Amino acid sequence: MVDDNSTDDTARVAESLGARVIRHSENRGAAAARNTAIAAAESDWLAFLDSDDEWLPHHLAHLWEIKGEHALVGGAAFYCTPDGVGDRYSGPVRRRPMEFRSPDRLISTLNFFTTSGSMLRRDVAVAIGGFGDWWGVQDFDLWVRVLERHSGICSRRVTVRYHVHEQQISLAKGRMLSEHREVVKAHLARTGESPRMLERWEATLVWDDLRAAMADGRRAAALRRVPGLLANPQRPIGLLSTLWLRFRARRRTSRLENDGGPSVALVIPHSDERRAVLDMLGDRPSHDLSSMSPTAAGADLLRRPRGVIVTAGKLRAALLRLTGNDTVTARDVLAGTFKPAERTA
């Protein structure tokens, strides 16, 4: 552990629990702290964990399982807000792990690799100079430089919880976007690649500005941004790709709880059976749609799919499966043959 001249007792507590602590005599920032840790590490692989994030129990085991010959390995993250309203999934939307042979998709749509959700070969990190001295995009810059020379892989299985709070550096959006652009320009200068992926990403910025202007009632300002969506042939391609990814990510968010397991919906007309299922689920959250008509419940599940639907009877389960949701009967839950809390979504 690197103590970057902190003012609390974290380092002392870690040391008392057996951790090796390296102390900086002055605060040098996140990049310098991580680079000190990289230099001191003795393992062939590095795994990072920021103080406001949380590894799920299967995090390291899952990344090790999928690493193959890749230099960069990641799991998906679940962003948790204080009130839960803004909770969201961040990661690939494909069922199979997503492989990266270049940084193109990180540049054009989304940085799929969160720092605390990633594992990196130490020799690769050392060879390319570790984390750069950026203000808020150190991880993105490092992943771009890694993927210029090596391959990566990222799973859609949630392995880390990312706790969002007001003090986080990532909330300073304007500066983050500016640095993102500078990282990409540096990548293009090093590699001589076409700027098409940067143009695709720029379309997303224009779209988000347009939507923000519309939400504020500034319609004229929103209209002025429309030409920016068509300023380059790559921009419509980038915008469509991003909108499709966001749509699928929203649907995946509704299928998950923040522990990476499936969200559960109940469609059980009989109250006694429903109470028994709730008792079996224990503390696991559930969404009770039992009071809705079959049509209304089906429409809700089409709009917001859940990880699994618990319902009464095989016929009802088969019908609800037509909404694209996995289903299980209440009888299976009560018999203990199906346990949502132990299922991977």
NUPAFI-126847 format. One record per residue (C-alpha): residue number from 1; x, y, z. Coordinates in pm, 1 decimal, decimal comma. Layout:
+-----+----------+----------+----------+
:   n :        u :        v :        w :
+-----+----------+----------+----------+
: NUM :        X :        Y :        Z :
...
+-----+----------+----------+----------+
//
This chain:
+-----+----------+----------+----------+
:   n :        u :        v :        w :
+-----+----------+----------+----------+
:   1 :      0,0 :      0,0 :      0,0 :
:   2 :    118,2 :    352,2 :    -80,4 :
:   3 :     31,8 :    626,4 :    168,6 :
:   4 :     38,8 :    945,7 :    -36,0 :
:   5 :     95,9 :   1161,9 :    273,1 :
:   6 :   -260,0 :   1107,6 :    395,1 :
:   7 :   -397,4 :   1274,6 :    706,6 :
:   8 :   -611,3 :    987,2 :    839,5 :
:   9 :   -533,0 :    650,5 :    999,4 :
:  10 :   -574,6 :    435,2 :    688,1 :
:  11 :   -204,4 :    353,4 :    656,1 :
:  12 :   -170,0 :    271,3 :   1027,3 :
:  13 :   -472,6 :     42,0 :   1017,9 :
:  14 :   -346,0 :   -131,1 :    702,3 :
:  15 :     -4,1 :   -178,7 :    861,8 :
:  16 :   -156,6 :   -324,7 :   1175,6 :
:  17 :   -332,2 :   -582,4 :    957,1 :
:  18 :     -7,0 :   -690,9 :    797,4 :
:  19 :      7,4 :   -473,6 :    485,4 :
:  20 :    337,1 :   -333,9 :    363,1 :
:  21 :    305,6 :     46,3 :    359,9 :
:  22 :    522,3 :    282,3 :    155,7 :
:  23 :    486,7 :    646,6 :    258,9 :
:  24 :    531,0 :    957,9 :     48,0 :
:  25 :    677,9 :   1250,8 :    241,2 :
:  26 :    444,0 :   1484,2 :     49,4 :
:  27 :    121,2 :   1442,2 :   -142,0 :
:  28 :    217,6 :   1366,2 :   -503,1 :
:  29 :   -117,5 :   1262,4 :   -650,2 :
:  30 :   -284,5 :    941,9 :   -765,4 :
:  31 :    -56,2 :    874,8 :  -1062,8 :
:  32 :    262,8 :    903,9 :   -855,5 :
:  33 :    119,3 :    684,6 :   -579,0 :
:  34 :     23,5 :    413,4 :   -825,6 :
:  35 :    363,0 :    431,2 :   -995,5 :
:  36 :    537,2 :    390,3 :   -659,4 :
:  37 :    327,1 :     80,0 :   -602,7 :
:  38 :    409,5 :    -53,8 :   -951,0 :
:  39 :    782,4 :     -7,5 :   -889,7 :
:  40 :    764,2 :   -184,8 :   -553,4 :
:  41 :    536,3 :   -470,7 :   -662,2 :
:  42 :    686,1 :   -820,0 :   -674,7 :
:  43 :    401,7 :   -995,8 :   -853,7 :
:  44 :    377,7 :  -1039,0 :  -1232,2 :
:  45 :     30,0 :   -885,1 :  -1224,8 :
:  46 :   -108,2 :   -563,5 :  -1077,8 :
:  47 :   -463,1 :   -508,1 :   -951,7 :
:  48 :   -575,0 :   -164,5 :   -837,9 :
:  49 :   -830,4 :    -61,9 :   -574,9 :
:  50 :   -918,0 :    300,5 :   -505,1 :
:  51 :  -1040,5 :    397,6 :   -158,9 :
:  52 :  -1397,4 :    472,8 :   -269,0 :
:  53 :  -1441,7 :    146,5 :   -463,7 :
:  54 :  -1517,3 :   -209,3 :   -356,2 :
:  55 :  -1407,1 :   -540,6 :   -504,4 :
:  56 :  -1676,3 :   -807,7 :   -507,3 :
:  57 :  -1564,8 :  -1146,7 :   -368,3 :
:  58 :  -1517,2 :  -1305,1 :   -711,1 :
:  59 :  -1324,4 :  -1011,0 :   -864,9 :
:  60 :   -968,2 :  -1146,0 :   -883,5 :
:  61 :  -1071,4 :  -1506,0 :   -948,2 :
:  62 :  -1286,8 :  -1402,7 :  -1244,4 :
:  63 :  -1020,7 :  -1178,6 :  -1400,3 :
:  64 :   -761,3 :  -1453,3 :  -1361,5 :
:  65 :   -998,2 :  -1699,9 :  -1527,4 :
:  66 :  -1039,0 :  -1490,1 :  -1844,1 :
:  67 :   -692,0 :  -1332,1 :  -1875,1 :
:  68 :   -550,8 :  -1570,3 :  -2136,6 :
:  69 :   -255,5 :  -1405,7 :  -2313,6 :
:  70 :   -389,3 :  -1052,3 :  -2271,0 :
:  71 :   -196,5 :   -774,4 :  -2097,0 :
:  72 :   -502,7 :   -586,0 :  -1969,0 :
:  73 :   -798,7 :   -760,2 :  -1806,7 :
:  74 :  -1115,7 :   -603,3 :  -1670,8 :
:  75 :  -1454,0 :   -673,8 :  -1522,9 :
:  76 :  -1764,5 :   -457,9 :  -1543,5 :
:  77 :  -1846,9 :   -204,4 :  -1272,7 :
:  78 :  -2171,3 :   -108,2 :  -1104,1 :
:  79 :  -2183,5 :    264,0 :  -1025,2 :
:  80 :  -2365,1 :    317,2 :   -693,9 :
:  81 :  -2512,0 :    657,3 :   -604,1 :
:  82 :  -2604,0 :    756,4 :   -246,2 :
:  83 :  -2980,2 :    742,6 :   -311,6 :
:  84 :  -2967,5 :    454,9 :   -559,7 :
:  85 :  -3159,6 :    650,6 :   -822,4 :
:  86 :  -2861,6 :    700,3 :  -1050,4 :
:  87 :  -2718,1 :    349,8 :  -1014,4 :
:  88 :  -2591,4 :    216,5 :  -1345,6 :
:  89 :  -2398,9 :    -62,6 :  -1508,5 :
:  90 :  -2074,3 :     20,3 :  -1689,4 :
:  91 :  -1909,2 :   -237,4 :  -1909,5 :
:  92 :  -1951,5 :   -451,7 :  -2219,1 :
:  93 :  -2303,5 :   -555,1 :  -2316,3 :
:  94 :  -2212,9 :   -869,3 :  -2509,9 :
:  95 :  -2253,0 :  -1206,1 :  -2341,2 :
:  96 :  -1897,8 :  -1312,8 :  -2423,5 :
:  97 :  -1599,9 :  -1114,7 :  -2289,0 :
:  98 :  -1503,6 :   -829,4 :  -2521,8 :
:  99 :  -1153,4 :   -841,0 :  -2671,1 :
: 100 :   -952,4 :   -532,0 :  -2763,9 :
: 101 :   -673,2 :   -530,9 :  -3021,9 :
: 102 :   -644,9 :   -152,2 :  -3023,5 :
: 103 :   -779,1 :    138,0 :  -2815,8 :
: 104 :  -1032,0 :    234,0 :  -3086,7 :
: 105 :  -1347,4 :    132,4 :  -2899,4 :
: 106 :  -1229,5 :    298,5 :  -2578,1 :
: 107 :  -1180,1 :    619,1 :  -2773,5 :
: 108 :  -1500,8 :    620,2 :  -2975,3 :
: 109 :  -1761,5 :    503,0 :  -2725,1 :
: 110 :  -1666,5 :    415,5 :  -2366,0 :
: 111 :  -1368,9 :    345,3 :  -2142,8 :
: 112 :  -1479,6 :     -5,2 :  -2047,3 :
: 113 :  -1193,1 :    -50,5 :  -1798,0 :
: 114 :  -1234,3 :    113,7 :  -1456,9 :
: 115 :   -912,6 :    139,9 :  -1255,8 :
: 116 :  -1042,9 :    -65,9 :   -963,9 :
: 117 :  -1196,2 :   -319,1 :  -1201,1 :
: 118 :   -874,7 :   -393,2 :  -1390,9 :
: 119 :   -570,9 :   -616,2 :  -1374,4 :
: 120 :   -251,1 :   -538,6 :  -1568,5 :
: 121 :     74,2 :   -717,5 :  -1641,7 :
: 122 :    346,5 :   -545,9 :  -1440,0 :
: 123 :    615,5 :   -576,2 :  -1709,1 :
: 124 :    388,5 :   -397,6 :  -1956,6 :
: 125 :    312,0 :   -118,4 :  -1709,7 :
: 126 :    683,3 :    -67,1 :  -1639,8 :
: 127 :    781,2 :    -76,7 :  -2007,9 :
: 128 :    543,0 :    204,2 :  -2103,6 :
: 129 :    620,5 :    423,2 :  -1803,6 :
: 130 :    320,3 :    359,8 :  -1579,8 :
: 131 :     51,3 :    617,9 :  -1517,0 :
: 132 :     91,2 :    958,9 :  -1678,7 :
: 133 :     61,0 :   1283,5 :  -1484,9 :
: 134 :   -290,4 :   1369,3 :  -1598,4 :
: 135 :   -543,1 :   1532,4 :  -1371,2 :
: 136 :   -837,5 :   1297,6 :  -1418,6 :
: 137 :   -776,1 :   1049,4 :  -1701,7 :
: 138 :   -465,6 :    863,7 :  -1584,6 :
: 139 :   -635,3 :    527,6 :  -1630,0 :
: 140 :   -769,8 :    604,1 :  -1978,6 :
: 141 :   -427,7 :    725,5 :  -2091,5 :
: 142 :   -260,6 :    410,1 :  -1958,1 :
: 143 :   -511,9 :    175,7 :  -2121,5 :
: 144 :   -469,5 :    356,3 :  -2456,1 :
: 145 :    -90,6 :    316,3 :  -2439,6 :
: 146 :   -121,0 :    -50,5 :  -2336,2 :
: 147 :   -361,8 :   -130,7 :  -2620,9 :
: 148 :   -135,9 :     37,0 :  -2875,9 :
: 149 :    106,2 :   -254,2 :  -2823,5 :
: 150 :    -90,0 :   -534,0 :  -2655,0 :
: 151 :   -438,3 :   -683,0 :  -2633,4 :
: 152 :   -699,8 :   -661,9 :  -2359,9 :
: 153 :  -1020,0 :   -831,0 :  -2255,1 :
: 154 :  -1316,8 :   -712,1 :  -2049,5 :
: 155 :  -1602,7 :   -918,3 :  -1909,7 :
: 156 :  -1960,3 :   -805,4 :  -1863,8 :
: 157 :  -1970,1 :   -973,7 :  -1523,3 :
: 158 :  -1979,0 :   -709,6 :  -1251,0 :
: 159 :  -1672,8 :   -749,8 :  -1028,7 :
: 160 :  -1645,5 :   -408,4 :   -863,0 :
: 161 :  -1873,6 :   -149,8 :   -704,6 :
: 162 :  -1784,0 :    210,3 :   -781,7 :
: 163 :  -1924,8 :    442,0 :   -515,9 :
: 164 :  -2020,3 :    781,6 :   -656,7 :
: 165 :  -2000,1 :   1086,1 :   -429,6 :
: 166 :  -1973,9 :   1461,0 :   -469,9 :
: 167 :  -1602,2 :   1484,8 :   -396,1 :
: 168 :  -1498,0 :   1258,9 :   -679,8 :
: 169 :  -1266,9 :   1401,2 :   -939,9 :
: 170 :  -1468,0 :   1236,2 :  -1218,4 :
: 171 :  -1755,2 :   1478,1 :  -1156,4 :
: 172 :  -1549,5 :   1768,0 :  -1299,3 :
: 173 :  -1681,3 :   1683,3 :  -1643,7 :
: 174 :  -1545,4 :   1970,3 :  -1853,9 :
: 175 :  -1183,6 :   1915,4 :  -1757,6 :
: 176 :  -1220,0 :   1539,0 :  -1795,7 :
: 177 :  -1348,0 :   1574,9 :  -2151,8 :
: 178 :  -1068,2 :   1814,7 :  -2241,8 :
: 179 :   -805,9 :   1573,2 :  -2110,4 :
: 180 :   -973,4 :   1280,6 :  -2289,5 :
: 181 :   -932,7 :   1472,2 :  -2615,3 :
: 182 :   -566,1 :   1547,0 :  -2542,8 :
: 183 :   -493,7 :   1180,7 :  -2464,4 :
: 184 :   -644,3 :   1079,0 :  -2798,0 :
: 185 :   -448,3 :   1345,1 :  -2986,0 :
: 186 :   -127,9 :   1215,8 :  -2826,2 :
: 187 :   -223,2 :    862,5 :  -2933,1 :
: 188 :   -279,1 :    978,6 :  -3291,8 :
: 189 :     55,5 :   1157,3 :  -3292,7 :
: 190 :    236,2 :    843,5 :  -3171,2 :
: 191 :     66,7 :    600,6 :  -3407,6 :
: 192 :    -30,3 :    804,1 :  -3711,8 :
: 193 :   -380,6 :    658,8 :  -3692,0 :
: 194 :   -679,5 :    821,1 :  -3860,9 :
: 195 :   -879,6 :   1058,0 :  -3636,1 :
: 196 :  -1204,9 :    880,6 :  -3724,6 :
: 197 :  -1251,3 :    740,4 :  -3371,8 :
: 198 :  -1202,7 :   1084,3 :  -3223,0 :
: 199 :  -1467,5 :   1220,2 :  -3461,0 :
: 200 :  -1707,3 :    945,2 :  -3348,8 :
: 201 :  -1650,9 :   1042,1 :  -2986,1 :
: 202 :  -1697,3 :   1412,9 :  -3063,0 :
: 203 :  -2045,4 :   1333,9 :  -3196,0 :
: 204 :  -2142,4 :   1200,5 :  -2853,2 :
: 205 :  -2031,0 :   1524,9 :  -2689,2 :
: 206 :  -2239,1 :   1729,8 :  -2932,8 :
: 207 :  -2540,5 :   1506,3 :  -2869,1 :
: 208 :  -2507,9 :   1535,7 :  -2491,8 :
: 209 :  -2478,0 :   1915,0 :  -2516,9 :
: 210 :  -2785,2 :   1922,6 :  -2741,3 :
: 211 :  -2989,6 :   1717,6 :  -2494,4 :
: 212 :  -2874,6 :   1932,6 :  -2201,9 :
: 213 :  -2982,1 :   2246,2 :  -2389,2 :
: 214 :  -3322,4 :   2093,7 :  -2463,9 :
: 215 :  -3367,0 :   1992,6 :  -2100,5 :
: 216 :  -3294,8 :   2352,5 :  -1995,1 :
: 217 :  -3548,9 :   2484,4 :  -2243,4 :
: 218 :  -3279,2 :   2641,1 :  -2464,9 :
: 219 :  -3415,9 :   2519,6 :  -2796,8 :
: 220 :  -3227,1 :   2769,4 :  -3011,0 :
: 221 :  -2898,7 :   2661,1 :  -2853,0 :
: 222 :  -2991,9 :   2297,5 :  -2912,9 :
: 223 :  -3064,2 :   2363,6 :  -3281,4 :
: 224 :  -2727,9 :   2531,6 :  -3322,3 :
: 225 :  -2561,4 :   2207,0 :  -3220,6 :
: 226 :  -2732,3 :   1994,9 :  -3488,6 :
: 227 :  -2477,8 :   2074,0 :  -3764,3 :
: 228 :  -2206,2 :   1943,3 :  -3532,6 :
: 229 :  -2361,5 :   1596,2 :  -3557,4 :
: 230 :  -2302,3 :   1598,8 :  -3933,2 :
: 231 :  -1971,5 :   1785,6 :  -3946,8 :
: 232 :  -1786,4 :   1467,3 :  -4041,2 :
: 233 :  -1911,6 :   1139,3 :  -4197,8 :
: 234 :  -1783,0 :    949,4 :  -3892,4 :
: 235 :  -2002,0 :   1141,7 :  -3649,3 :
: 236 :  -2338,0 :    977,2 :  -3731,3 :
: 237 :  -2167,1 :    637,1 :  -3707,2 :
: 238 :  -2024,3 :    722,9 :  -3367,0 :
: 239 :  -2351,5 :    862,6 :  -3237,1 :
: 240 :  -2553,7 :    558,8 :  -3343,2 :
: 241 :  -2297,9 :    324,1 :  -3186,6 :
: 242 :  -2302,1 :    515,2 :  -2858,5 :
: 243 :  -2681,7 :    540,6 :  -2841,6 :
: 244 :  -2714,2 :    166,7 :  -2904,7 :
: 245 :  -2455,6 :     92,8 :  -2633,8 :
: 246 :  -2632,2 :    321,6 :  -2386,5 :
: 247 :  -2968,3 :    160,2 :  -2460,9 :
: 248 :  -2831,2 :   -186,9 :  -2395,8 :
: 249 :  -2644,0 :    -70,1 :  -2085,6 :
: 250 :  -2967,0 :     74,2 :  -1939,6 :
: 251 :  -3141,1 :   -258,2 :  -1993,5 :
: 252 :  -2851,7 :   -441,5 :  -1834,0 :
: 253 :  -2866,5 :   -203,5 :  -1537,3 :
: 254 :  -3228,5 :   -301,4 :  -1475,3 :
: 255 :  -3131,9 :   -670,2 :  -1486,6 :
: 256 :  -2877,7 :   -632,3 :  -1204,8 :
: 257 :  -2846,4 :   -556,6 :   -837,2 :
: 258 :  -2530,3 :   -381,5 :   -722,9 :
: 259 :  -2371,1 :   -709,7 :   -612,6 :
: 260 :  -2365,0 :   -823,3 :   -975,0 :
: 261 :  -2643,8 :  -1074,2 :   -919,9 :
: 262 :  -2980,0 :  -1062,1 :  -1096,5 :
: 263 :  -3258,2 :   -823,3 :  -1006,3 :
: 264 :  -3575,3 :  -1010,5 :   -913,7 :
: 265 :  -3935,7 :   -937,1 :  -1012,0 :
: 266 :  -4233,1 :  -1114,4 :   -858,3 :
: 267 :  -4546,8 :  -1191,4 :  -1056,2 :
: 268 :  -4727,2 :  -1417,6 :   -808,2 :
: 269 :  -5104,4 :  -1361,2 :   -771,9 :
: 270 :  -5147,8 :  -1568,4 :   -454,4 :
: 271 :  -5047,0 :  -1365,1 :   -149,1 :
: 272 :  -4947,2 :  -1662,2 :     70,0 :
: 273 :  -4715,0 :  -1799,4 :   -196,3 :
: 274 :  -4574,8 :  -1451,2 :   -258,9 :
: 275 :  -4498,6 :  -1401,1 :    111,8 :
: 276 :  -4327,9 :  -1739,0 :    124,7 :
: 277 :  -4105,8 :  -1646,1 :   -170,8 :
: 278 :  -4020,2 :  -1312,1 :     -8,9 :
: 279 :  -3918,4 :  -1496,8 :    305,9 :
: 280 :  -3694,0 :  -1723,9 :     99,4 :
: 281 :  -3534,3 :  -1424,6 :    -72,9 :
: 282 :  -3450,3 :  -1273,5 :    264,9 :
: 283 :  -3277,8 :   -936,2 :    233,9 :
: 284 :  -3246,2 :   -954,5 :   -143,8 :
: 285 :  -3438,4 :   -664,9 :   -307,0 :
: 286 :  -3731,8 :   -753,9 :   -529,3 :
: 287 :  -3979,3 :   -570,2 :   -750,6 :
: 288 :  -4336,0 :   -683,9 :   -687,8 :
: 289 :  -4548,3 :   -661,6 :  -1002,9 :
: 290 :  -4811,0 :   -904,0 :   -876,1 :
: 291 :  -5084,8 :   -642,1 :   -840,8 :
: 292 :  -5057,1 :   -545,5 :  -1208,9 :
: 293 :  -5269,7 :   -695,1 :  -1480,7 :
: 294 :  -5086,8 :   -949,2 :  -1699,5 :
: 295 :  -5076,3 :   -693,9 :  -1982,0 :
: 296 :  -4936,1 :   -417,9 :  -1760,6 :
: 297 :  -4677,9 :   -651,5 :  -1604,9 :
: 298 :  -4567,7 :   -769,6 :  -1949,1 :
: 299 :  -4535,8 :   -410,7 :  -2072,2 :
: 300 :  -4329,5 :   -315,0 :  -1765,3 :
: 301 :  -4095,6 :   -609,5 :  -1819,8 :
: 302 :  -4053,7 :   -524,7 :  -2188,1 :
: 303 :  -3959,7 :   -170,6 :  -2095,3 :
: 304 :  -3744,1 :   -258,0 :  -1794,0 :
: 305 :  -3626,6 :   -621,8 :  -1803,3 :
: 306 :  -3524,9 :   -792,8 :  -1478,8 :
: 307 :  -3259,0 :  -1051,2 :  -1415,7 :
: 308 :  -3514,3 :  -1313,5 :  -1324,4 :
: 309 :  -3893,2 :  -1326,1 :  -1282,2 :
: 310 :  -4043,6 :  -1546,0 :  -1014,1 :
: 311 :  -4397,3 :  -1642,8 :  -1106,3 :
: 312 :  -4662,5 :  -1901,5 :  -1034,2 :
: 313 :  -4695,7 :  -2196,0 :  -1270,5 :
: 314 :  -4506,7 :  -2310,5 :  -1575,5 :
: 315 :  -4758,4 :  -2166,6 :  -1823,7 :
: 316 :  -4729,1 :  -1816,7 :  -1678,0 :
: 317 :  -4350,0 :  -1855,1 :  -1672,0 :
: 318 :  -4348,6 :  -1952,8 :  -2039,3 :
: 319 :  -4564,2 :  -1652,8 :  -2134,5 :
: 320 :  -4348,5 :  -1406,9 :  -1939,5 :
: 321 :  -4038,7 :  -1554,1 :  -2100,6 :
: 322 :  -4168,2 :  -1404,6 :  -2426,5 :
: 323 :  -4078,8 :  -1060,9 :  -2285,1 :
: 324 :  -3711,5 :  -1160,3 :  -2306,1 :
: 325 :  -3672,1 :  -1219,8 :  -1932,3 :
: 326 :  -3551,7 :  -1535,2 :  -1757,5 :
: 327 :  -3824,9 :  -1691,7 :  -1548,0 :
: 328 :  -3851,4 :  -1941,7 :  -1265,4 :
: 329 :  -4151,0 :  -2075,7 :  -1077,6 :
: 330 :  -4222,6 :  -1994,1 :   -716,5 :
: 331 :  -4224,9 :  -2368,0 :   -648,5 :
: 332 :  -3859,2 :  -2394,9 :   -758,4 :
: 333 :  -3761,5 :  -2107,0 :   -529,2 :
: 334 :  -3948,5 :  -2254,3 :   -232,0 :
: 335 :  -3797,3 :  -2598,0 :   -297,2 :
: 336 :  -3450,5 :  -2444,5 :   -285,4 :
: 337 :  -3361,7 :  -2565,5 :   -637,0 :
: 338 :  -3321,1 :  -2204,9 :   -757,4 :
: 339 :  -3146,9 :  -1937,4 :   -552,2 :
: 340 :  -3135,3 :  -1593,7 :   -721,2 :
: 341 :  -2868,7 :  -1466,0 :   -481,9 :
: 342 :  -2626,3 :  -1730,9 :   -605,7 :
: 343 :  -2692,4 :  -1674,1 :   -974,6 :
: 344 :  -2456,5 :  -1483,5 :  -1205,2 :
: 345 :  -2638,0 :  -1232,9 :  -1423,1 :
+-----+----------+----------+----------+
//
